[in-house]
Amino acid sequence: MGIRFGGDYNPEQWPEEVWAEDLKLMRAAHVTMVTVGIFSWARVEPRSGAWDFGWFDRVMDGLAGAGIAVCLATMTASPPPWLSRAHPEILPEDADGRRRWPGARQHYCPSSPVYRAHAVRLVEQLATRYAGHPALALWHVGNEYGCHTRQCYCEVSADDFRHWLRTRYGDIGALNAAWSTAFWSQAYGDFDEVLPPRTAPTFPNPAQQLDYWRFGDEALRACYLAEKEVLRRVTPGVPVTTNLMPQHKPVDAFAWAAHLDTVALDFYQDPYVPDDHIRAGYVFDLMRAARDGQPWMLLEQAPGAVNWRPRNGPKPPGAMRLWSWQAVAQGADAVLFFQWRQSLGGAEKFHSAMLPHGGTDTRIFREVAALGAELASLPDLAGTRSRAGVALLADWPGRWALELDSKPSTALDHSRIALDHYRPLFEAGVACDVVPPQRELSGYRLVVAPNLYLLTASDARRLAAYVRAGGRLLVSFFSGIVDEHDRVHPGGYPGPLREVLGLRVEEFWPLDAGRSVTVGDGALTGRADLWSEAIVLEGAEALARFTDGDLAGRPAVTRHDYGKGTAWYVGTRLDAAPMRALLDDVRAAAGVAPVLPGLPEGVQATVREGPGGRHVFLLNHGSRPVEVELPAPMRDVLAAAGGTGSGAGAVGRITLDARGVAVLTDTP
C-alpha cells in the first residue's frame, strides 16, 4: 500500500465535466487516497428525508476506477439550512446566552438529541449504501470537533451537563464536596439547580469550570461515538477515525485516541514562524504515542498559504516537501492536504490547494506531484514504527485546570511550557514520546513533566514508584498543586511530590510581565522569567540558585536521589541555553543518547523500523546546506529511488541541501 497521498476532494463545488479531469490529474500527481464528502450533507439530503446519492455514486465509482482509495466522510460536520430552520434548538449558545447562527459551519449544539438523531440517520444511509464499495478504505466521522463550537451553554447542554454530573457524582453531596461549594455560598440542594459556568459577576467556581471542560469534551465525543456505532455495525471491517487538531484545548487527544482505529491530524505549519517545525515535532510525537506508537495520518495540511491567519504567507520552495517528510519521519503513514482543487468561492477560496487556481503549470502542483512520486517510491516505510527512551508528560485535564482564572499568574500557558521542555530534546536529536501521566512509564529511561499542576494521588504514586525503581524524572514549577477537583493537596506544595523531589515550596513568586531574574551555576547560568518559587530543601541539593531579585540565594534547580532513581526540579522558566544544558545533563545521567551524535544545528534525525529494515531520516530545517557525519556507511534510499537526495551509494557523510531530506538505511 505504501504511504497514502492525496487530499480533501470536494466535487460538489464543480460541474461534472471537471471530475474526469480531476481523476486524470490525480493519477499524474500520484494521488492514492482522497477524503470525500466532508461538507456534502446539504447536497445528498437537500430536504429532510429526500436523498440524492446519484451524483455521489458517480464520484465514488470514478475514484474506484482510477484506483484511488476513499476516506469517506460522514458529512455531519455542517448541518444543512433546512435542519436549523426546522429545529432552531440545535443551534449553540455562548456563555452569554447569544445564539450562534447558520452561515458558516459547525452550527450545532453537541448535546442536541435532534442534531444527533439526524446525523445518525444520515450515517445509516451512507454506511448502508457504500458498504462493500471498492473505493471505501476508511471512515472519517465529522470534522475537526470543537474547532468553532468548543462548548455550548444552552438549556439543552445544561440538561445534558446535569445528567453527566449525576452519573459522575451520584449524589449532590459528593458534588458539593468536589466543587468546594462551602465557599461563596454555592452549596446545591439538587442537581436541577446546577447550571453551566455561564458568564457570572466574577470568577466562576473553578471546579465547575473544570468539569465543564470534561463534559464538553465528552459531549463532542458522544457525537463521534454515535456515528461510529452505526459504521461499526454496518461496515465492521472498515476502520474509523476523525481529524484531531494540534494542542486543541477542547478535545483530549489521549481520550479520543482509544476510539480511533488510526489517529488522524490536521496540522498547518506557519511559514512566518522560523522554528514552527519544533511545534510540529511535539504534535507529531504526541499523535504517534497516542496509540502506543501506531502509525498515524496527516489528514490535512496546506501545500502553500492558508486563508485564516492575519498574514497568510506561502510556503517557500522545498518547505512543503520538508514538512511532509517530517510527518513521515515521525510516524505518519499518510500525507494528505486540504484540498485537491482550489475553490473559486466561499470562505476558503484563498486557501492553497494541490491544484491551484493557476492549474498544473504552477510551482505548487509541480512540488505536489514530485512529492507524490517520492512517497510512492518507498512503499516499505508504511507500517514501520519508532521507539523512544524519553517520555514527556501532557495532560488535558491538567491544562484545563492550569489555564483557569484566579491563579498566582494567568500567564501560564500549558502548550508553551510543554514546548520549552520539548525543544532541548528535539534540538539534541533525542527520540521522545508525548504521553499522559497515566501511561506505563517503566520502559522509559527519562520522564519529563513540564507541568503537573493537577496531579491525582494515584498518578503521584506511580511517578514516585517509577523513580524509586531507578527511573529519572524531571519536574518543573507549579506541579503537584491540586487534585482532580482543583482542590489543593494538603500538607504544603508540591503536595504528593514533596517526598520524591526532596523539597517543599514555601511561596509562589510569579514574575511580572517583561521581568526576568538570573540563575547561576556553571552551565546552568542564564536568565529566567515568568515564574519563580521560594524552595526549601528537604533532602534535595541545589544545582543552581537565583542570583538576583527577591529570591536571591534560594534554590532554582534541584536534584534528589530517591530510591534507585533521581528526580530533578526546576522552579522557574529557564531561558533556552540553561534549559538545554540542564536537559543535556539529565539525559546523560539517564543514559539517553541522540539518534545520531553531533548533528549540525537545524538538522533533525529520526528512526523508523520494521520487517523491511531500519530507516534513518535526516531533515535540514535550516536555510543553508550542511554536512552530516554518519556513524557507519549508509545508503540514501530516497536518492536511489529517484528523489533529490545526495547520492545512491553507501556513504559515511551526506550533504543536505537547505530544506533537504535524506532517507538512509544500513540494510544491504
Secondary structure, 3 states (H helix, E strand, C coil): CCCEEEEEECHHHCCHHHHHHHHHHHHHCCCCEEEECCCCHHHHCCECCECCCHHHHHHHHHHHHCCCEEEEECCCCCCCHHHHHHCHHHCCECCCCCECCCCCCCCCCCCCHHHHHHHHHHHHHHHHHHCCCCCEEEEECCCCCCCCCCCCCCHHHHHHHHHHHHHHHCCHHHHHHHCCCCHHHCCCCCHHHCCCCCCCCCCCCHHHHHHHHHHHHHHHHHHHHHHHHHHHHHCCCCCEECEECCCCCCCCHHHHHCCCCCCEEECCCCCCCCCHHHHHHHHHHHHHHHCCCCCEEEEECCCCCCCCCCCCCCCCCCHHHHHHHHHHHCCEEEEEECCCECCCCCCCCCCCCCECCCCCCCHHHHHHHHHHHHHHHCHHHCCCECCCCEEEECCHHHHHHHCCCCCCCCCCCHHHHHHHHHHHHHHCCCCEEEECCCCCCCCCCEEEECCCCECCHHHHHHHHHHHHCCCEEEEECCCCCECCCCCECCCCECHHHHHHHCEEEEEECCCCCCCEEEEECHHHCEEEECCCEEEEECCCEEEEEECCCCCCCCEEEEEEEECCEEEEEECCEECHHHHHHHHHHHHHHHCCCCCCCCCCCCEEEEEEEECCEEEEEEEECCCCCEEEEEEEEEEEHHHHCCCCCCCCCEEEEEEECCCCEEEEECCC
